[in-house]
Amino acid sequence: MPKKIKTEETKPELGYVFACGRRKTATARVRLYPNSQDIVIKDKKLNKGDIYVNGLPIDQYFSDPFARSQYSEVYRTTNTTDKFITTVVVNGSGKSGQLGATLLGMARALVIVDPKNKTVLRKKGFMTRDPRAREREKPGLMGARKQKSSPKR
């Protein structure tokens, strides 16, 4: 049985805020480091405002312009653009699902940091978990809905 990931949690002794976001089959585990700690990923010291996804800068991991506008909008909405170091571990699904999971995780983490952010993020649609997922395959069919063509006579 897979390990159950807690949705929201703070680790004041470790100095970060943790939140989890999900979309389709993707799961994103987001950590916000509000304090200026020495965080090193791949021999590179991170600065405030840096966002790393699976060990890569977020603009390398999600390279299309739509994704760039989405993940920067979460921080612009709450006026916290250069206040945190963000690390994300995301797995499952494709890039679109992973982006949705990452956005939800970042929004949830910002709400833990300051509960006043919740109303602003909800109005923009970042706090809503998108429930759409892949439909399961049914027995006797060729996928979720496709059927064999019936004979004409």
SULZIRA-V225326 format. One line per field, one symbol per residue. ss: DSSP state (a for helix, b for strand, c for the rest). burial: + if it has 24 or more other ideal C-beta (glycine too) atoms within 12 Angstrom, else -. A space follows every 50 residues. Layout:
ss->???
burial->???
This chain:
ss->cccccccbbbbccccbbbbbbbbccbbbbbbbbccccccbbccbbccccc bbbccbbaaaacccaaaaaaaaaaaaacccccccbbbbbbbcccaaaaaa aaaaaaaaaaaaacccaaaaaaaacccccccccccccccccccccccccc ccc
burial->-------+-------+++++++++-+++++++++----+-+----+---+ ++++--++--++----+--+++-++-++-+--++++++++-++---++++ +++++++++++++---+--++----++-+--------------------- ---
